[in-house]
């Protein structure tokens, strides 16, 4: 199973759209992710593993309470075999006058490693 499919599978419990890259749908709460690989554990001039650095982005309306969902997402990431994620609030500054145009943006960062033959 690819890293991308593991992420989508791990997030299926949410019922939210979960896309690699850009989400073009109409849901107001959704997940996107990006994953970058780095070669690791070189032997005989070739990497033996790929280290994957992943960012999972949760977008939701500013007024929504996402505390329970964020805890569930972190637990699901770890249960799927990834490292326990860090959590970053990337929403920017929220001013009362901007509430209609602002979106809550939470970023979860985590890692995994796979053998080159997997």
mmCIF file of the C-alpha atoms, coordinates in Angstrom:
data_MODEL
# 
_entry.id   MODEL 
# 
loop_
_atom_site.group_PDB 
_atom_site.id 
_atom_site.type_symbol 
_atom_site.label_atom_id 
_atom_site.label_alt_id 
_atom_site.label_comp_id 
_atom_site.label_asym_id 
_atom_site.label_entity_id 
_atom_site.label_seq_id 
_atom_site.pdbx_PDB_ins_code 
_atom_site.Cartn_x 
_atom_site.Cartn_y 
_atom_site.Cartn_z 
_atom_site.occupancy 
_atom_site.B_iso_or_equiv 
_atom_site.pdbx_formal_charge 
_atom_site.auth_seq_id 
_atom_site.auth_comp_id 
_atom_site.auth_asym_id 
_atom_site.auth_atom_id 
_atom_site.pdbx_PDB_model_num 
ATOM 1   C CA . UNK A 1 1   ? 0.000   0.000  0.000  1.00 0.00 ? 1   UNK A CA 1 
ATOM 2   C CA . UNK A 1 2   ? 1.398   3.402  -0.964 1.00 0.00 ? 2   UNK A CA 1 
ATOM 3   C CA . UNK A 1 3   ? 1.923   6.216  1.526  1.00 0.00 ? 3   UNK A CA 1 
ATOM 4   C CA . UNK A 1 4   ? -0.847  8.158  -0.180 1.00 0.00 ? 4   UNK A CA 1 
ATOM 5   C CA . UNK A 1 5   ? -3.353  5.318  0.095  1.00 0.00 ? 5   UNK A CA 1 
ATOM 6   C CA . UNK A 1 6   ? -2.422  4.776  3.763  1.00 0.00 ? 6   UNK A CA 1 
ATOM 7   C CA . UNK A 1 7   ? -3.238  8.421  4.488  1.00 0.00 ? 7   UNK A CA 1 
ATOM 8   C CA . UNK A 1 8   ? -6.579  8.296  2.671  1.00 0.00 ? 8   UNK A CA 1 
ATOM 9   C CA . UNK A 1 9   ? -7.452  5.026  4.414  1.00 0.00 ? 9   UNK A CA 1 
ATOM 10  C CA . UNK A 1 10  ? -6.487  6.392  7.840  1.00 0.00 ? 10  UNK A CA 1 
ATOM 11  C CA . UNK A 1 11  ? -8.711  9.451  7.312  1.00 0.00 ? 11  UNK A CA 1 
ATOM 12  C CA . UNK A 1 12  ? -11.722 7.528  6.006  1.00 0.00 ? 12  UNK A CA 1 
ATOM 13  C CA . UNK A 1 13  ? -13.273 7.477  9.490  1.00 0.00 ? 13  UNK A CA 1 
ATOM 14  C CA . UNK A 1 14  ? -13.882 11.240 9.212  1.00 0.00 ? 14  UNK A CA 1 
ATOM 15  C CA . UNK A 1 15  ? -16.177 10.953 6.205  1.00 0.00 ? 15  UNK A CA 1 
ATOM 16  C CA . UNK A 1 16  ? -14.450 14.086 4.861  1.00 0.00 ? 16  UNK A CA 1 
ATOM 17  C CA . UNK A 1 17  ? -12.997 14.446 1.387  1.00 0.00 ? 17  UNK A CA 1 
ATOM 18  C CA . UNK A 1 18  ? -9.249  13.665 1.558  1.00 0.00 ? 18  UNK A CA 1 
ATOM 19  C CA . UNK A 1 19  ? -7.167  14.517 -1.508 1.00 0.00 ? 19  UNK A CA 1 
ATOM 20  C CA . UNK A 1 20  ? -3.506  14.509 -2.423 1.00 0.00 ? 20  UNK A CA 1 
ATOM 21  C CA . UNK A 1 21  ? -2.775  18.078 -3.482 1.00 0.00 ? 21  UNK A CA 1 
ATOM 22  C CA . UNK A 1 22  ? -5.709  20.375 -4.209 1.00 0.00 ? 22  UNK A CA 1 
ATOM 23  C CA . UNK A 1 23  ? -9.352  19.766 -3.299 1.00 0.00 ? 23  UNK A CA 1 
ATOM 24  C CA . UNK A 1 24  ? -11.745 21.275 -5.857 1.00 0.00 ? 24  UNK A CA 1 
ATOM 25  C CA . UNK A 1 25  ? -15.033 20.156 -4.323 1.00 0.00 ? 25  UNK A CA 1 
ATOM 26  C CA . UNK A 1 26  ? -17.711 22.086 -2.472 1.00 0.00 ? 26  UNK A CA 1 
ATOM 27  C CA . UNK A 1 27  ? -17.350 20.702 1.082  1.00 0.00 ? 27  UNK A CA 1 
ATOM 28  C CA . UNK A 1 28  ? -16.530 23.369 3.662  1.00 0.00 ? 28  UNK A CA 1 
ATOM 29  C CA . UNK A 1 29  ? -14.567 20.916 5.819  1.00 0.00 ? 29  UNK A CA 1 
ATOM 30  C CA . UNK A 1 30  ? -12.021 18.727 4.057  1.00 0.00 ? 30  UNK A CA 1 
ATOM 31  C CA . UNK A 1 31  ? -8.488  17.300 4.154  1.00 0.00 ? 31  UNK A CA 1 
ATOM 32  C CA . UNK A 1 32  ? -5.597  17.616 1.736  1.00 0.00 ? 32  UNK A CA 1 
ATOM 33  C CA . UNK A 1 33  ? -2.064  16.303 2.016  1.00 0.00 ? 33  UNK A CA 1 
ATOM 34  C CA . UNK A 1 34  ? 1.357   16.454 0.457  1.00 0.00 ? 34  UNK A CA 1 
ATOM 35  C CA . UNK A 1 35  ? 4.106   13.872 0.869  1.00 0.00 ? 35  UNK A CA 1 
ATOM 36  C CA . UNK A 1 36  ? 7.799   14.238 0.024  1.00 0.00 ? 36  UNK A CA 1 
ATOM 37  C CA . UNK A 1 37  ? 10.307  11.400 -0.015 1.00 0.00 ? 37  UNK A CA 1 
ATOM 38  C CA . UNK A 1 38  ? 13.984  11.511 0.891  1.00 0.00 ? 38  UNK A CA 1 
ATOM 39  C CA . UNK A 1 39  ? 16.351  8.628  0.145  1.00 0.00 ? 39  UNK A CA 1 
ATOM 40  C CA . UNK A 1 40  ? 17.838  7.127  3.317  1.00 0.00 ? 40  UNK A CA 1 
ATOM 41  C CA . UNK A 1 41  ? 20.076  4.358  4.668  1.00 0.00 ? 41  UNK A CA 1 
ATOM 42  C CA . UNK A 1 42  ? 22.501  4.154  1.754  1.00 0.00 ? 42  UNK A CA 1 
ATOM 43  C CA . UNK A 1 43  ? 24.386  0.918  1.098  1.00 0.00 ? 43  UNK A CA 1 
ATOM 44  C CA . UNK A 1 44  ? 26.358  0.110  -2.061 1.00 0.00 ? 44  UNK A CA 1 
ATOM 45  C CA . UNK A 1 45  ? 25.641  3.648  -3.293 1.00 0.00 ? 45  UNK A CA 1 
ATOM 46  C CA . UNK A 1 46  ? 21.879  3.125  -3.274 1.00 0.00 ? 46  UNK A CA 1 
ATOM 47  C CA . UNK A 1 47  ? 19.172  4.064  -0.769 1.00 0.00 ? 47  UNK A CA 1 
ATOM 48  C CA . UNK A 1 48  ? 17.649  1.178  1.135  1.00 0.00 ? 48  UNK A CA 1 
ATOM 49  C CA . UNK A 1 49  ? 14.647  3.176  2.388  1.00 0.00 ? 49  UNK A CA 1 
ATOM 50  C CA . UNK A 1 50  ? 12.584  6.209  1.557  1.00 0.00 ? 50  UNK A CA 1 
ATOM 51  C CA . UNK A 1 51  ? 11.800  8.571  4.411  1.00 0.00 ? 51  UNK A CA 1 
ATOM 52  C CA . UNK A 1 52  ? 8.435   10.239 3.814  1.00 0.00 ? 52  UNK A CA 1 
ATOM 53  C CA . UNK A 1 53  ? 7.680   13.692 5.252  1.00 0.00 ? 53  UNK A CA 1 
ATOM 54  C CA . UNK A 1 54  ? 3.941   14.284 5.243  1.00 0.00 ? 54  UNK A CA 1 
ATOM 55  C CA . UNK A 1 55  ? 1.732   17.284 5.858  1.00 0.00 ? 55  UNK A CA 1 
ATOM 56  C CA . UNK A 1 56  ? -1.986  16.676 6.303  1.00 0.00 ? 56  UNK A CA 1 
ATOM 57  C CA . UNK A 1 57  ? -4.127  19.832 6.129  1.00 0.00 ? 57  UNK A CA 1 
ATOM 58  C CA . UNK A 1 58  ? -7.520  20.163 7.795  1.00 0.00 ? 58  UNK A CA 1 
ATOM 59  C CA . UNK A 1 59  ? -9.658  23.025 6.464  1.00 0.00 ? 59  UNK A CA 1 
ATOM 60  C CA . UNK A 1 60  ? -12.860 23.958 8.268  1.00 0.00 ? 60  UNK A CA 1 
ATOM 61  C CA . UNK A 1 61  ? -15.077 27.005 8.827  1.00 0.00 ? 61  UNK A CA 1 
ATOM 62  C CA . UNK A 1 62  ? -13.620 29.297 11.479 1.00 0.00 ? 62  UNK A CA 1 
ATOM 63  C CA . UNK A 1 63  ? -16.663 28.935 13.710 1.00 0.00 ? 63  UNK A CA 1 
ATOM 64  C CA . UNK A 1 64  ? -16.475 25.117 13.790 1.00 0.00 ? 64  UNK A CA 1 
ATOM 65  C CA . UNK A 1 65  ? -15.121 23.361 16.875 1.00 0.00 ? 65  UNK A CA 1 
ATOM 66  C CA . UNK A 1 66  ? -12.483 20.932 15.607 1.00 0.00 ? 66  UNK A CA 1 
ATOM 67  C CA . UNK A 1 67  ? -10.890 19.934 18.935 1.00 0.00 ? 67  UNK A CA 1 
ATOM 68  C CA . UNK A 1 68  ? -12.294 16.391 19.077 1.00 0.00 ? 68  UNK A CA 1 
ATOM 69  C CA . UNK A 1 69  ? -11.691 15.830 15.360 1.00 0.00 ? 69  UNK A CA 1 
ATOM 70  C CA . UNK A 1 70  ? -8.048  16.938 15.668 1.00 0.00 ? 70  UNK A CA 1 
ATOM 71  C CA . UNK A 1 71  ? -7.462  14.469 18.510 1.00 0.00 ? 71  UNK A CA 1 
ATOM 72  C CA . UNK A 1 72  ? -9.065  11.672 16.479 1.00 0.00 ? 72  UNK A CA 1 
ATOM 73  C CA . UNK A 1 73  ? -6.984  12.546 13.410 1.00 0.00 ? 73  UNK A CA 1 
ATOM 74  C CA . UNK A 1 74  ? -3.744  12.410 15.412 1.00 0.00 ? 74  UNK A CA 1 
ATOM 75  C CA . UNK A 1 75  ? -4.654  9.028  16.883 1.00 0.00 ? 75  UNK A CA 1 
ATOM 76  C CA . UNK A 1 76  ? -5.612  7.659  13.448 1.00 0.00 ? 76  UNK A CA 1 
ATOM 77  C CA . UNK A 1 77  ? -2.317  8.825  11.949 1.00 0.00 ? 77  UNK A CA 1 
ATOM 78  C CA . UNK A 1 78  ? -0.360  7.005  14.625 1.00 0.00 ? 78  UNK A CA 1 
ATOM 79  C CA . UNK A 1 79  ? -2.530  3.867  14.363 1.00 0.00 ? 79  UNK A CA 1 
ATOM 80  C CA . UNK A 1 80  ? -1.820  3.780  10.606 1.00 0.00 ? 80  UNK A CA 1 
ATOM 81  C CA . UNK A 1 81  ? 1.893   3.335  11.346 1.00 0.00 ? 81  UNK A CA 1 
ATOM 82  C CA . UNK A 1 82  ? 3.081   6.920  10.976 1.00 0.00 ? 82  UNK A CA 1 
ATOM 83  C CA . UNK A 1 83  ? 4.925   8.874  13.680 1.00 0.00 ? 83  UNK A CA 1 
ATOM 84  C CA . UNK A 1 84  ? 2.708   10.794 16.101 1.00 0.00 ? 84  UNK A CA 1 
ATOM 85  C CA . UNK A 1 85  ? 2.029   14.108 14.338 1.00 0.00 ? 85  UNK A CA 1 
ATOM 86  C CA . UNK A 1 86  ? 2.861   17.611 15.369 1.00 0.00 ? 86  UNK A CA 1 
ATOM 87  C CA . UNK A 1 87  ? 0.004   20.101 14.985 1.00 0.00 ? 87  UNK A CA 1 
ATOM 88  C CA . UNK A 1 88  ? 0.332   23.631 13.630 1.00 0.00 ? 88  UNK A CA 1 
ATOM 89  C CA . UNK A 1 89  ? -2.388  26.257 13.420 1.00 0.00 ? 89  UNK A CA 1 
ATOM 90  C CA . UNK A 1 90  ? -1.781  27.876 10.034 1.00 0.00 ? 90  UNK A CA 1 
ATOM 91  C CA . UNK A 1 91  ? -5.025  29.860 10.040 1.00 0.00 ? 91  UNK A CA 1 
ATOM 92  C CA . UNK A 1 92  ? -3.319  33.212 10.246 1.00 0.00 ? 92  UNK A CA 1 
ATOM 93  C CA . UNK A 1 93  ? -4.685  35.998 12.374 1.00 0.00 ? 93  UNK A CA 1 
ATOM 94  C CA . UNK A 1 94  ? -8.432  35.907 12.805 1.00 0.00 ? 94  UNK A CA 1 
ATOM 95  C CA . UNK A 1 95  ? -10.063 39.286 13.263 1.00 0.00 ? 95  UNK A CA 1 
ATOM 96  C CA . UNK A 1 96  ? -13.752 39.601 13.923 1.00 0.00 ? 96  UNK A CA 1 
ATOM 97  C CA . UNK A 1 97  ? -14.386 41.544 10.705 1.00 0.00 ? 97  UNK A CA 1 
ATOM 98  C CA . UNK A 1 98  ? -12.673 38.868 8.621  1.00 0.00 ? 98  UNK A CA 1 
ATOM 99  C CA . UNK A 1 99  ? -14.664 35.900 9.945  1.00 0.00 ? 99  UNK A CA 1 
ATOM 100 C CA . UNK A 1 100 ? -16.733 35.434 6.776  1.00 0.00 ? 100 UNK A CA 1 
ATOM 101 C CA . UNK A 1 101 ? -13.689 34.998 4.562  1.00 0.00 ? 101 UNK A CA 1 
ATOM 102 C CA . UNK A 1 102 ? -11.413 33.120 6.969  1.00 0.00 ? 102 UNK A CA 1 
ATOM 103 C CA . UNK A 1 103 ? -10.939 29.374 7.119  1.00 0.00 ? 103 UNK A CA 1 
ATOM 104 C CA . UNK A 1 104 ? -9.474  27.358 9.970  1.00 0.00 ? 104 UNK A CA 1 
ATOM 105 C CA . UNK A 1 105 ? -6.332  25.637 8.665  1.00 0.00 ? 105 UNK A CA 1 
ATOM 106 C CA . UNK A 1 106 ? -4.666  23.006 10.852 1.00 0.00 ? 106 UNK A CA 1 
ATOM 107 C CA . UNK A 1 107 ? -1.526  21.236 9.633  1.00 0.00 ? 107 UNK A CA 1 
ATOM 108 C CA . UNK A 1 108 ? -0.433  17.846 10.963 1.00 0.00 ? 108 UNK A CA 1 
ATOM 109 C CA . UNK A 1 109 ? 3.186   16.906 10.225 1.00 0.00 ? 109 UNK A CA 1 
ATOM 110 C CA . UNK A 1 110 ? 4.404   13.324 10.492 1.00 0.00 ? 110 UNK A CA 1 
ATOM 111 C CA . UNK A 1 111 ? 6.772   10.780 8.948  1.00 0.00 ? 111 UNK A CA 1 
ATOM 112 C CA . UNK A 1 112 ? 7.141   7.197  7.857  1.00 0.00 ? 112 UNK A CA 1 
ATOM 113 C CA . UNK A 1 113 ? 9.789   5.092  6.150  1.00 0.00 ? 113 UNK A CA 1 
ATOM 114 C CA . UNK A 1 114 ? 9.481   2.364  3.550  1.00 0.00 ? 114 UNK A CA 1 
ATOM 115 C CA . UNK A 1 115 ? 11.948  -0.092 2.084  1.00 0.00 ? 115 UNK A CA 1 
ATOM 116 C CA . UNK A 1 116 ? 12.845  0.527  -1.537 1.00 0.00 ? 116 UNK A CA 1 
ATOM 117 C CA . UNK A 1 117 ? 11.308  -2.804 -2.557 1.00 0.00 ? 117 UNK A CA 1 
ATOM 118 C CA . UNK A 1 118 ? 7.937   -2.124 -0.872 1.00 0.00 ? 118 UNK A CA 1 
# 
